[in-house]
Amino acid sequence: MTLFAGHGAALALAGADHLGAALRRHAADLPAALAEWETGLRPEVSKRQALARRGMAQYAPPSRFHVWMSDLTIRAITLPGVSGLVRRGIERANR
């Protein structure tokens, strides 16, 4: 998880809430409660981990080329017409 988006903290809180609910439903069966908790939380965790991996180079560029490309991308976003395309792309990615 990236530290800049707050997803780790949000998932921790949601995970604790889901775990408590699963333990209430399966009071006598801990393995069933843990399996339900894992199954319910795993899709969101996987999604957020994948997003963090894709965005990792933005916060810790691995090479000078990546720094240059990041700078070029930021400059390109300010071009007329490009900002609308970027906004729509981000909105699609967050659905």
Backbone torsions as a table, in degrees:
resi	resn	phi	psi	omega
1	MET	NA	140.1	175.3
2	THR	-76.2	141.8	179.2
3	LEU	-73.6	-19.3	-173.2
4	PHE	-84.9	-17.6	-176.3
5	ALA	-98.5	-17.1	179.2
6	GLY	78.4	9.8	-177.1
7	HIS	-68.3	-32.9	-179.8
8	GLY	-62.3	-45.9	179.5
9	ALA	-65.7	-42.5	179.6
10	ALA	-63.9	-41.4	178.7
11	LEU	-68.2	-34.9	177.9
12	ALA	-63.0	-44.3	179.5
13	LEU	-66.8	-44.7	178.6
14	ALA	-64.0	-40.5	179.4
15	GLY	-62.7	-41.2	178.2
16	ALA	-63.5	-41.8	179.0
17	ASP	-64.3	-45.0	179.8
18	HIS	-65.5	-37.6	178.6
19	LEU	-65.2	-43.4	177.4
20	GLY	-59.8	-43.1	179.5
21	ALA	-65.9	-41.4	179.6
22	ALA	-65.8	-39.0	177.9
23	LEU	-65.6	-36.3	176.0
24	ARG	-64.7	-42.9	-177.9
25	ARG	-70.5	-30.9	-175.7
26	HIS	-121.6	51.6	-173.5
27	ALA	-54.5	-37.0	-176.0
28	ALA	-94.1	-3.6	-174.2
29	ASP	-132.5	85.1	-177.7
30	LEU	-60.0	-44.7	178.5
31	PRO	-58.3	-37.8	178.2
32	ALA	-67.0	-40.2	179.2
33	ALA	-63.6	-44.4	-179.8
34	LEU	-67.1	-37.9	177.8
35	ALA	-64.2	-43.5	178.2
36	GLU	-63.0	-43.0	-179.9
37	TRP	-61.3	-47.6	-179.9
38	GLU	-61.9	-45.7	-178.4
39	THR	-63.1	-39.5	-178.8
40	GLY	-72.9	-33.9	-174.5
41	LEU	-92.3	-27.2	-172.6
42	ARG	-55.0	-44.4	-178.2
43	PRO	-58.5	-43.5	-179.1
44	GLU	-70.1	-39.6	177.9
45	VAL	-62.1	-46.4	179.8
46	SER	-60.9	-42.0	179.3
47	LYS	-62.0	-46.9	-178.2
48	ARG	-68.0	-36.1	177.1
49	GLN	-65.2	-41.3	179.1
50	ALA	-64.7	-41.6	177.8
51	LEU	-62.7	-40.0	179.4
52	ALA	-65.6	-41.2	179.1
53	ARG	-62.8	-41.9	-179.6
54	ARG	-66.9	-32.6	-177.7
55	GLY	-92.2	-0.9	-175.5
56	MET	-58.4	-40.8	-178.0
57	ALA	-63.8	-23.1	178.7
58	GLN	-66.6	-36.7	-176.3
59	TYR	-95.5	-23.6	179.5
60	ALA	-140.7	74.1	-177.5
61	PRO	-57.8	130.5	-176.7
62	PRO	-78.6	-11.3	-178.2
63	SER	-155.5	168.7	176.1
64	ARG	-62.7	-35.4	178.5
65	PHE	-59.6	-42.6	179.7
66	HIS	-65.8	-36.6	176.0
67	VAL	-63.8	-44.3	179.5
68	TRP	-62.6	-44.7	179.7
69	MET	-64.2	-38.4	177.6
70	SER	-62.9	-44.7	178.1
71	ASP	-61.9	-44.7	178.9
72	LEU	-61.1	-42.1	179.6
73	THR	-62.7	-44.9	179.5
74	ILE	-62.1	-40.8	178.1
75	ARG	-66.0	-39.4	-178.4
76	ALA	-65.9	-33.4	-178.8
77	ILE	-61.0	-27.4	-178.6
78	THR	-80.6	-7.8	179.5
79	LEU	-69.4	145.4	179.7
80	PRO	-56.0	132.8	177.6
81	GLY	88.5	-24.7	-177.3
82	VAL	-76.1	-37.6	-176.9
83	SER	-60.6	-36.9	177.6
84	GLY	-66.0	-40.2	177.2
85	LEU	-63.9	-42.9	179.7
86	VAL	-63.9	-44.6	-179.6
87	ARG	-59.7	-45.5	179.6
88	ARG	-64.3	-38.1	177.3
89	GLY	-63.0	-42.5	178.2
90	ILE	-65.7	-41.7	178.9
91	GLU	-61.5	-41.0	177.9
92	ARG	-64.3	-42.0	-177.6
93	ALA	-66.5	-27.7	-176.9
94	ASN	-92.1	4.5	178.5
95	ARG	-77.5	NA	NA
